Amino acid sequence: MTQRDWIEKDFYRELGVASDASADEIKKAYRKLARELHPDANPGDAKAEARFKAVSEAYGVLSDENKRREYDETRALFAGGAFSGAPGAGGFPGGFGAGAGGQAFDLGDLFARAGGPGAASGAGGLGDLLGGLFGGRAGATRTGANRAQRGADVESELRISFEDAVRGAEVQIRLTSPGRCERCGGTGARPGSTPRTCPTCNGVGLVSHSQGAFAFSEPCQDCRGTGRLIDDPCPECGGVGVSARTRTLTVRVPAGVDDGQKVRLAGQGEPGRGGAPAGDLYVTVHVTPHRLFGRSARNADDLTIKVPVTFPELAMGTTLTVPTLDGSVSLKVPPGTASGRTLRVRGRGVRRRSGKTGDLLVTLEVAVPSKLDGAATEALRAYADATKAFDPRADLLGGR
C-alpha cells in the first residue's frame, strides 16, 4: 500500500466511523461489516466481495497503531498543503521569514512535513528536518515504505463444545483477512516479472527539494514512496502485494481452555513489510455450556455436577452411579450425609498434557416429591412421630 493510497482512500468512511474513533469502535464496526459482506454470506456477489476487500484493507491500517498514526499524518499533510505562503504565516526570527522570491512559509507546516509519511516518531521527523537544513540525508533512508514493519495481529472467534474444551481438540476454521498475495508472493508484480528500483529516488522513496535556505524531503511521486516501480502489476492484488484471502487453519485448543480465553497462532496474521515477520492470529474461544457438567470456580481443572438424591439415601447411606465425561463411576454416600455436601471423585476432571488431572466434584441435593399418595403420607407421619426428639432448628435461636 502506498502513500497515494492513503491520500486518496478514506478508511474511516469505509468502516463508517469517526476519525477519532477508539480501537474498540473500529473493531466493532469491522466485525459487523465483515459478517455482512463475507463472501460466504454473498456467494457470487462481486460488489460485496470488492466491498469486503476494501473494508479489510481499511481495518488492516486502522487496527495497527503505527499504521494508523502514519495514515493520519499523511492525510493531514497533503490535505493542508505544504509550505503554504498564506499571509500572516509566522517566520523565523532573524530574517528567515521568507524563502526564495520573498514567499513566507509556516514553521508549523515545516515541522509537519518533516514528521510526515515515513517518520517513525516525532524525533525521527525532527531528524529529517535537521538533515534537510544542513544538507544531510539522515532522514532519507527511513521511509515508511522501506522501513521493515511487523505485520498487524488479526483476531477471530471459535465456538467449541464443553467436551472439546475439557479434553482439548484440533478444530479447523475458515479465516478471511488481509494476507500476502499468493499469486505474486507479496512482490506486487505479475508472476514472472519483478519490480525495479525507482530511478528518480534511487529506491529511497523520498526526493529532496530546496526552498531558499531550507531543504525538505517528500515521498517520491513516481514510485509513490515505495522506492520501486512495478511495470506489470499483479492482477490479483493490483500491485499492492496484499489481498483479502480465505484460509483454512487448524487451531489446536489445549485441554482445559476456559470460555473467553485466546489461542495464539504465531505468524498467521497480516504479512509484514520490508521483510519483517507477519503478525499473529488470536482466536477467542467460546465454550458451549454442558447440560450436566460445569467448571469449578476455585480450580478450573475440577469439573462439577449436581446429583439429586432421596432423603432415605442420605440418612441411611447408599451407593450411587454418577455420570462422568468418560462414562460413569460408583460413588459411596455415607449414612447421615447432609444435603448440599460435595463429594470428590479423583481423576475425573481435566487432563492436562503435563500429567496433572483434576477431579469431579459431586454435590448431593435432596429431591422433594411434588405430590404424595396416601401410603407415603402415612409413612412420613409415622416417621415424624418417631423422630420428634430430633430438632434440626435447636441452635437457630441460640438454644432458647
TABELVEN-V491596 format. One record per pair of residues at least 12 apart in sequence whose C-alpha atoms are under 10 Angstrom apart, sorted by the first residue. I is the first residue (numbers start at 1). J is the second residue. D is the distance in whole Angstrom. If there is no record, write none. Layout:
BEGIN
<<I	J	D> <I	J	D>>
END
This chain:
BEGIN
<<1	57	9> <1	61	10> <1	145	8> <1	188	10> <1	224	9> <1	225	10> <1	226	9> <1	238	10> <1	239	8> <1	240	5> <1	241	8> <1	242	8> <1	273	10> <2	144	9> <2	145	7> <2	219	10> <2	223	9> <2	224	6> <2	225	7> <2	226	6> <2	239	10> <2	240	8> <3	70	9> <3	71	8> <3	74	7> <3	75	9> <3	117	7> <3	118	9> <3	144	9> <3	145	8> <3	219	8> <3	220	10> <3	221	9> <3	223	10> <3	224	6> <3	225	6> <3	226	8> <4	74	9> <4	75	9> <4	78	10> <4	219	9> <4	221	8> <4	223	10> <4	224	6> <4	225	8> <5	71	10> <5	75	10> <5	224	9> <5	240	10> <6	58	10> <6	61	9> <6	70	9> <6	71	6> <6	72	9> <6	73	10> <6	74	7> <6	75	7> <6	117	10> <7	71	8> <7	72	9> <7	73	10> <7	74	7> <7	75	5> <7	76	9> <7	77	9> <7	78	7> <7	79	8> <8	75	9> <9	54	10> <9	58	9> <9	75	9> <10	58	8> <10	71	10> <10	75	9> <11	54	8> <11	55	8> <11	56	10> <11	57	8> <11	58	5> <11	59	8> <11	60	10> <11	61	8> <11	62	7> <11	68	10> <11	71	9> <12	26	9> <12	55	10> <12	58	7> <12	59	9> <12	62	8> <13	55	10> <13	58	9> <14	29	10> <14	30	9> <14	33	10> <14	51	9> <14	54	7> <14	55	6> <14	56	10> <14	57	9> <14	58	7> <14	59	9> <15	27	9> <15	28	10> <15	29	6> <15	30	6> <15	31	10> <15	32	9> <15	33	8> <15	34	10> <15	54	9> <15	55	6> <15	56	9> <15	58	7> <15	59	8> <15	62	10> <16	29	7> <16	30	9> <16	33	9> <16	55	10> <17	29	7> <17	30	10> <19	62	10> <19	72	9> <21	62	10> <22	62	10> <22	63	10> <23	62	8> <23	63	7> <23	64	9> <23	65	9> <24	63	9> <26	58	10> <26	59	8> <26	62	7> <26	63	7> <27	59	8> <27	62	9> <27	63	7> <27	155	9> <29	55	10> <29	59	9> <30	52	10> <30	55	7> <30	56	8> <30	58	9> <30	59	7> <30	60	10> <30	63	10> <31	55	10> <31	56	10> <31	59	10> <31	155	10> <31	156	9> <33	51	9> <33	52	8> <33	55	7> <33	56	9> <34	51	9> <34	52	6> <34	53	9> <34	55	7> <34	56	8> <34	176	9> <34	177	9> <35	52	9> <36	48	9> <36	52	9> <37	49	7> <37	50	9> <37	51	7> <37	52	5> <37	53	9> <37	55	9> <38	51	9> <38	52	6> <38	53	9> <38	176	8> <38	246	10> <39	52	8> <39	53	10> <39	176	9> <39	246	9> <40	176	10> <40	246	10> <49	244	9> <50	244	10> <52	176	10> <52	177	9> <52	244	8> <53	176	10> <53	177	8> <53	178	8> <53	243	7> <53	244	6> <53	245	9> <54	178	10> <54	243	10> <54	244	9> <55	177	10> <55	178	10> <55	244	10> <56	176	9> <56	177	6> <56	178	6> <56	179	10> <56	243	9> <56	244	7> <57	177	9> <57	178	7> <57	179	10> <57	242	9> <57	243	8> <57	244	8> <58	178	10> <59	154	10> <59	177	10> <59	178	9> <60	151	9> <60	152	7> <60	153	9> <60	154	9> <60	177	9> <60	178	7> <60	179	10> <60	270	8> <61	152	8> <63	152	8> <63	153	9> <63	154	9> <64	151	9> <64	152	6> <64	153	8> <64	154	10> <65	152	9> <66	120	8> <66	121	9> <66	149	9> <66	152	10> <67	144	9> <67	149	9> <67	151	10> <67	152	9> <69	116	10> <69	117	9> <69	120	10> <69	121	9> <70	115	9> <70	116	7> <70	117	6> <70	118	7> <70	119	8> <70	120	8> <70	121	9> <70	144	8> <71	116	9> <71	117	8> <71	118	10> <72	116	9> <72	117	9> <73	112	8> <73	113	9> <73	115	8> <73	116	6> <73	117	7> <73	118	9> <73	119	9> <74	112	10> <74	113	9> <74	115	9> <74	116	6> <74	117	5> <74	118	9> <75	116	9> <75	117	9> <76	112	9> <76	113	10> <76	116	9> <77	109	8> <77	112	7> <77	113	7> <77	114	10> <77	115	9> <77	116	7> <77	117	8> <78	113	9> <78	116	9> <78	117	10> <80	109	9> <81	109	8> <81	113	9> <82	105	9> <82	106	9> <82	108	10> <82	109	6> <82	110	7> <82	112	8> <82	113	7> <82	218	10> <83	99	10> <83	103	9> <83	104	8> <83	105	5> <83	106	6> <83	107	8> <83	108	9> <83	109	6> <83	110	6> <83	111	10> <83	112	10> <83	113	8> <83	211	9> <84	103	9> <84	104	8> <84	105	5> <84	106	7> <84	107	10> <84	109	7> <84	110	9> <85	98	9> <85	99	10> <85	102	10> <85	103	6> <85	104	5> <85	105	5> <85	106	7> <86	103	9> <86	104	7> <86	105	7> <86	106	8> <87	103	9> <87	104	8> <87	105	9> <87	106	10> <88	104	8> <88	105	9> <88	106	9> <89	103	10> <89	104	7> <89	105	6> <89	106	5> <89	107	8> <89	108	9> <89	109	10> <90	104	8> <90	105	7> <90	106	5> <90	107	7> <90	108	9> <91	104	7> <91	105	7> <91	106	6> <91	107	7> <91	108	10> <92	104	10> <92	105	9> <92	106	9> <92	107	7> <96	212	9> <96	213	8> <96	214	10> <98	211	9> <98	212	8> <98	213	9> <99	210	10> <99	211	6> <99	212	4> <99	213	7> <99	214	8> <100	210	9> <100	211	6> <100	212	5> <100	213	8> <100	214	10> <101	211	10> <101	212	8> <102	212	9> <103	211	10> <103	212	9> <105	211	10> <110	126	10> <110	129	8> <110	214	10> <110	215	10> <110	216	8> <111	125	7> <111	126	7> <111	128	9> <111	129	7> <111	216	10> <112	125	8> <112	126	9> <112	129	10> <113	125	8> <113	126	10> <113	128	9> <113	129	8> <113	216	8> <113	217	8> <113	218	8> <114	126	6> <114	127	8> <114	128	6> <114	129	5> <114	130	9> <114	131	10> <114	132	9> <114	139	9> <114	216	7> <114	217	7> <114	218	8> <115	127	9> <115	128	8> <115	129	8> <115	139	10> <116	128	10> <116	143	10> <116	144	9> <116	217	10> <116	218	8> <116	219	9> <117	142	10> <117	143	7> <117	144	6> <117	145	9> <117	206	10> <117	218	8> <117	219	7> <117	225	9> <118	139	9> <118	140	9> <118	141	9> <118	142	6> <118	143	4> <118	144	3> <118	145	7> <118	146	9> <118	147	8> <118	205	9> <118	206	9> <118	218	9> <118	219	9> <118	225	9> <119	139	8> <119	140	10> <119	142	7> <119	143	7> <119	144	7> <119	147	10> <120	142	8> <120	143	8> <120	144	7> <120	147	9> <124	138	9> <124	139	7> <124	142	8> <125	139	8> <125	142	10> <126	139	9> <127	139	6> <127	140	10> <128	140	7> <128	141	10> <128	142	9> <128	215	10> <128	216	8> <128	217	8> <129	214	9> <129	215	8> <129	216	7> <129	217	8> <130	214	9> <130	215	9> <130	216	9> <131	214	10> <131	215	8> <131	216	8> <131	217	9> <132	208	8> <132	209	9> <132	210	8> <132	213	10> <132	214	7> <132	215	5> <132	216	5> <132	217	7> <133	210	9> <133	213	7> <133	214	5> <133	215	6> <133	216	8> <134	213	9> <134	214	8> <134	215	8> <135	208	10> <135	210	10> <135	214	9> <135	215	7> <135	216	9> <136	215	9> <137	208	9> <137	216	10> <137	217	9> <139	206	9> <139	216	10> <139	217	8> <140	201	10> <140	204	7> <140	205	8> <140	206	6> <140	207	8> <140	208	8> <140	216	10> <140	217	7> <140	218	9> <140	219	10> <141	203	9> <141	204	6> <141	205	8> <141	206	8> <142	204	8> <142	205	9> <142	206	9> <143	204	7> <143	205	6> <143	206	7> <143	218	10> <143	219	8> <143	225	8> <143	226	8> <143	227	9> <144	205	9> <144	206	10> <144	219	10> <144	225	8> <144	226	8> <144	273	9> <144	274	10> <145	204	9> <145	205	7> <145	206	10> <145	219	9> <145	224	9> <145	225	6> <145	226	5> <145	227	8> <145	228	10> <145	273	8> <145	274	8> <146	203	9> <146	204	7> <146	205	7> <146	225	8> <146	226	7> <146	227	7> <146	228	10> <146	273	8> <146	274	6> <146	275	9> <147	273	7> <147	274	6> <147	275	9> <147	276	9> <148	272	7> <148	273	5> <148	274	4> <148	275	6> <148	276	5> <148	277	9> <149	271	9> <149	272	6> <149	273	5> <149	274	7> <149	275	8> <149	276	5> <149	277	8> <149	278	9> <149	279	10> <150	269	10> <150	270	8> <150	271	7> <150	272	4> <150	273	6> <150	274	9> <150	275	8> <150	276	5> <150	277	5> <150	278	6> <150	279	6> <150	280	10> <151	179	9> <151	267	9> <151	268	10> <151	269	7> <151	270	5> <151	271	5> <151	272	4> <151	273	7> <151	275	10> <151	276	7> <151	277	6> <151	278	4> <151	279	4> <151	280	8> <152	178	10> <152	267	10> <152	268	10> <152	269	6> <152	270	5> <152	271	7> <152	272	8> <152	277	10> <152	278	7> <152	279	5> <152	280	7> <152	281	9> <153	265	10> <153	266	9> <153	267	9> <153	268	8> <153	269	5> <153	270	6> <153	271	9> <153	278	8> <153	279	5> <153	280	5> <153	281	6> <153	282	7> <154	175	10> <154	177	8> <154	178	9> <154	264	10> <154	265	10> <154	267	10> <154	268	8> <154	269	5> <154	270	7> <154	279	7> <154	280	6> <154	281	5> <154	282	6> <154	283	9> <155	175	10> <155	177	9> <155	262	9> <155	263	10> <155	264	9> <155	269	8> <155	280	9> <155	281	6> <155	282	5> <155	283	6> <155	284	8> <156	173	9> <156	174	10> <156	175	8> <156	176	10> <156	177	10> <156	262	9> <156	263	10> <156	281	7> <156	282	6> <156	283	5> <156	284	6> <156	285	9> <157	173	9> <157	175	10> <157	260	9> <157	262	9> <157	263	10> <157	282	8> <157	283	5> <157	284	5> <157	285	6> <157	286	7> <158	171	9> <158	172	9> <158	173	8> <158	251	9> <158	260	10> <158	262	10> <158	263	10> <158	283	7> <158	284	6> <158	285	5> <158	286	6> <158	287	9> <159	171	10> <159	259	9> <159	260	10> <159	283	10> <159	284	8> <159	285	6> <159	286	5> <159	287	6> <159	288	7> <160	253	9> <160	259	9> <160	285	7> <160	286	6> <160	287	5> <160	288	6> <160	289	10> <161	286	9> <161	287	6> <161	288	5> <161	289	7> <161	290	8> <162	256	10> <162	257	10> <162	258	10> <162	259	9> <162	286	9> <162	287	6> <162	288	6> <162	289	6> <162	290	6> <162	291	10> <162	293	8> <162	294	9> <162	295	10> <162	325	10> <163	255	9> <163	256	10> <163	287	9> <163	288	9> <163	289	10> <163	290	8> <163	293	10> <163	325	7> <163	326	10> <163	350	10> <164	253	8> <164	254	9> <164	255	7> <164	256	9> <164	257	9> <164	287	9> <164	288	10> <165	253	7> <165	254	7> <165	255	6> <165	256	6> <165	257	5> <165	258	7> <165	259	8> <165	285	9> <165	286	9> <165	287	7> <165	288	9> <165	350	9> <166	253	10> <166	254	8> <166	255	5> <166	256	5> <166	257	7> <166	258	9> <166	287	10> <166	295	9> <166	300	10> <166	301	8> <166	302	10> <166	303	9> <166	325	9> <166	349	8> <166	350	6> <166	351	8> <166	352	9> <167	253	9> <167	254	8> <167	255	5> <167	256	7> <167	257	9> <167	325	9> <167	349	9> <167	350	7> <167	351	7> <167	352	8> <167	353	10> <168	252	8> <168	253	5> <168	254	5> <168	255	4> <168	256	7> <168	257	8> <168	350	9> <168	351	9> <168	352	9> <168	353	10> <169	250	10> <169	251	8> <169	252	6> <169	253	5> <169	254	7> <169	255	7> <170	249	10> <170	250	6> <170	251	6> <170	252	4> <170	253	6> <170	254	9> <171	249	8> <171	250	6> <171	251	5> <171	252	7> <171	253	7> <172	247	10> <172	248	6> <172	249	5> <172	250	4> <172	251	6> <172	252	9> <173	247	8> <173	248	6> <173	249	5> <173	250	6> <173	251	7> <173	283	10> <174	246	7> <174	247	6> <174	248	5> <174	249	6> <174	250	9> <175	244	10> <175	245	8> <175	246	5> <175	247	5> <175	248	6> <175	249	7> <175	281	10> <176	243	10> <176	244	6> <176	245	5> <176	246	4> <176	247	6> <176	248	9> <177	242	10> <177	243	8> <177	244	5> <177	245	6> <177	246	7> <177	247	8> <177	269	8> <177	270	8> <178	242	6> <178	243	5> <178	244	4> <178	245	6> <178	246	9> <178	269	8> <178	270	6> <178	271	8> <179	241	9> <179	242	5> <179	243	6> <179	244	6> <179	245	6> <179	246	9> <179	247	10> <179	268	9> <179	269	7> <179	270	5> <179	271	6> <179	272	9> <179	278	9> <180	237	9> <180	240	9> <180	241	6> <180	242	5> <180	243	6> <180	244	8> <180	245	9> <180	269	10> <180	270	7> <180	271	6> <180	272	9> <180	278	9> <181	234	9> <181	236	7> <181	237	6> <181	238	10> <181	239	10> <181	240	8> <181	241	5> <181	242	5> <181	243	5> <181	244	8> <181	245	8> <181	271	9> <182	236	9> <182	237	9> <182	241	9> <182	242	9> <182	243	8> <182	245	9> <183	234	8> <183	235	9> <183	236	7> <183	237	8> <183	241	9> <183	242	10> <183	243	10> <184	233	9> <184	234	6> <184	235	9> <184	236	8> <184	237	8> <184	239	9> <184	240	10> <184	241	7> <184	242	9> <185	234	10> <185	241	7> <185	242	9> <186	234	9> <186	237	9> <186	239	9> <186	240	8> <186	241	4> <186	242	6> <186	243	9> <186	271	9> <186	272	10> <186	273	9> <187	230	9> <187	233	9> <187	234	8> <187	237	10> <187	239	8> <187	240	8> <187	241	5> <187	242	9> <188	229	10> <188	230	7> <188	232	9> <188	233	6> <188	234	5> <188	235	9> <188	236	9> <188	237	7> <188	238	7> <188	239	4> <188	240	5> <188	241	4> <188	242	8> <189	229	9> <189	230	6> <189	231	8> <189	232	6> <189	233	4> <189	234	5> <189	235	8> <189	236	10> <189	237	9> <189	238	8> <189	239	6> <189	240	9> <189	241	8> <190	230	9> <190	231	9> <190	232	6> <190	233	5> <190	234	4> <190	235	7> <190	236	9> <190	237	9> <190	238	9> <190	239	8> <191	232	9> <191	233	9> <191	234	7> <191	235	9> <192	232	10> <193	230	9> <193	231	9> <193	232	7> <193	233	9> <193	234	9> <194	228	10> <194	229	9> <194	230	7> <194	231	8> <194	232	8> <194	233	9> <195	227	10> <195	228	6> <195	229	6> <195	230	5> <195	231	7> <195	232	8> <195	233	9> <195	239	10> <196	227	9> <196	228	6> <196	229	5> <196	230	7> <196	231	8> <197	223	9> <197	226	9> <197	227	6> <197	228	5> <197	229	6> <197	230	9> <198	220	9> <198	222	8> <198	223	6> <198	224	10> <198	225	10> <198	226	8> <198	227	5> <198	228	5> <198	229	6> <198	230	9> <199	222	9> <199	223	9> <199	227	9> <199	228	9> <199	229	9> <200	220	7> <200	221	9> <200	222	7> <200	223	8> <200	227	9> <200	228	10> <201	219	9> <201	220	7> <201	221	9> <201	222	9> <201	223	8> <201	225	9> <201	226	10> <201	227	7> <201	228	9> <202	220	10> <202	227	7> <202	228	9> <203	220	9> <203	223	9> <203	225	9> <203	226	8> <203	227	4> <203	228	6> <203	229	9> <204	219	9> <204	220	9> <204	223	10> <204	225	8> <204	226	8> <204	227	5> <204	228	9> <205	217	10> <205	218	8> <205	219	6> <205	220	5> <205	221	9> <205	222	9> <205	223	7> <205	224	7> <205	225	4> <205	226	5> <205	227	4> <205	228	8> <206	218	5> <206	219	5> <206	220	5> <206	221	9> <206	223	9> <206	224	9> <206	225	6> <206	226	9> <206	227	8> <207	219	6> <207	220	5> <207	221	9> <207	225	9> <208	220	9> <241	271	9> <241	273	10> <242	270	9> <242	271	8> <242	272	10> <243	270	10> <244	270	10> <247	268	10> <249	265	9> <249	268	9> <250	265	9> <251	263	8> <251	264	9> <251	265	8> <251	283	8> <252	264	9> <252	265	9> <253	283	10> <253	285	8> <254	352	8> <254	353	8> <255	301	9> <255	350	7> <255	351	7> <255	352	6> <255	353	8> <256	295	9> <256	300	7> <256	301	7> <256	302	9> <256	349	9> <256	350	6> <256	351	8> <256	352	7> <256	353	10> <256	358	10> <257	285	8> <257	286	9> <257	287	9> <257	300	9> <257	301	9> <257	350	10> <258	285	8> <258	286	8> <258	287	7> <258	295	9> <258	300	8> <258	301	10> <259	284	8> <259	285	6> <259	286	5> <259	287	5> <259	288	8> <259	289	9> <260	283	9> <260	284	6> <260	285	5> <260	286	6> <260	287	8> <261	282	10> <261	283	8> <261	284	6> <261	285	6> <261	286	8> <261	287	10> <262	281	10> <262	282	6> <262	283	5> <262	284	4> <262	285	6> <262	286	9> <263	281	8> <263	282	6> <263	283	5> <263	284	6> <263	285	7> <264	280	7> <264	281	6> <264	282	5> <264	283	6> <264	284	9> <265	279	9> <265	280	6> <265	281	5> <265	282	6> <265	283	8> <266	278	8> <266	279	7> <266	280	5> <266	281	6> <266	282	9> <267	279	5> <267	280	5> <267	281	7> <268	280	5> <268	281	5> <268	282	9> <269	281	5> <269	282	8> <291	305	10> <292	304	8> <292	305	6> <292	306	8> <292	307	9> <292	323	9> <292	324	9> <292	325	10> <293	305	5> <293	306	8> <293	323	9> <293	324	8> <293	325	8> <293	360	9> <293	361	10> <293	362	10> <294	306	9> <294	360	10> <294	361	10> <295	349	9> <295	350	9> <295	360	9> <295	361	9> <296	349	10> <296	358	10> <296	359	10> <296	360	9> <296	361	8> <299	358	8> <299	359	9> <300	349	9> <300	350	8> <300	358	8> <300	359	10> <301	348	10> <301	349	6> <301	350	5> <301	351	8> <301	352	8> <301	356	9> <301	357	7> <301	358	5> <301	359	7> <301	360	9> <302	344	10> <302	345	10> <302	346	10> <302	347	9> <302	348	8> <302	349	5> <302	350	6> <302	351	10> <302	357	8> <302	358	5> <302	359	5> <302	360	6> <302	361	7> <303	324	9> <303	325	9> <303	344	10> <303	345	10> <303	348	8> <303	349	5> <303	350	7> <303	358	7> <303	359	6> <303	360	5> <303	361	6> <303	362	9> <304	324	10> <304	342	9> <304	344	9> <304	349	9> <304	359	9> <304	360	6> <304	361	5> <304	362	6> <304	363	8> <305	322	9> <305	323	9> <305	324	9> <305	342	9> <305	360	8> <305	361	6> <305	362	5> <305	363	6> <305	364	9> <306	322	10> <306	340	9> <306	342	9> <306	361	8> <306	362	6> <306	363	5> <306	364	6> <306	365	7> <307	320	9> <307	321	10> <307	322	8> <307	323	9> <307	340	10> <307	342	10> <307	362	7> <307	363	6> <307	364	5> <307	365	6> <307	366	9> <307	367	9> <308	339	9> <308	340	10> <308	363	8> <308	364	6> <308	365	5> <308	366	6> <308	367	6> <308	368	9> <309	339	9> <309	363	10> <309	364	6> <309	365	6> <309	366	5> <309	367	6> <309	368	9> <310	339	9> <310	364	10> <310	365	8> <310	366	5> <310	367	6> <310	368	7> <310	369	9> <311	336	10> <311	337	10> <311	338	9> <311	339	8> <311	365	9> <311	366	6> <311	367	8> <311	368	8> <312	335	9> <312	336	9> <312	366	10> <313	333	8> <313	334	9> <313	335	8> <313	336	9> <313	337	9> <313	366	9> <314	333	7> <314	334	7> <314	335	6> <314	336	6> <314	337	5> <314	338	7> <314	339	7> <314	364	9> <314	365	9> <314	366	8> <315	333	9> <315	334	8> <315	335	5> <315	336	4> <315	337	6> <315	338	8> <315	339	10> <316	333	9> <316	334	8> <316	335	5> <316	336	6> <316	337	8> <317	332	8> <317	333	5> <317	334	5> <317	335	4> <317	336	7> <317	337	7> <318	331	8> <318	332	6> <318	333	5> <318	334	7> <318	335	7> <319	331	5> <319	332	4> <319	333	6> <319	334	9> <320	332	6> <320	333	7> <322	345	10> <322	362	8> <323	360	10> <323	362	10> <324	345	10> <324	348	7> <324	349	9> <324	360	8> <325	348	8> <325	349	8> <325	350	10> <325	360	10> <326	348	8> <326	349	10> <327	348	10> <328	348	10> <329	345	8> <329	348	9> <330	345	9> <331	343	8> <331	344	9> <331	345	8> <331	362	9> <333	364	9> <337	364	9> <338	364	8> <338	365	9> <338	366	9> <339	363	8> <339	364	6> <339	365	5> <339	366	6> <339	367	10> <340	362	10> <340	363	6> <340	364	5> <340	365	5> <340	366	8> <341	361	10> <341	362	8> <341	363	6> <341	364	6> <341	365	8> <342	360	10> <342	361	6> <342	362	5> <342	363	4> <342	364	6> <342	365	9> <343	360	8> <343	361	6> <343	362	5> <343	363	6> <343	364	8> <344	359	7> <344	360	6> <344	361	5> <344	362	6> <344	363	9> <345	358	9> <345	359	6> <345	360	5> <345	361	6> <345	362	7> <346	358	7> <346	359	5> <346	360	7> <346	361	9> <347	359	5> <347	360	7> <348	360	5> <348	361	9> <349	361	9>>
END
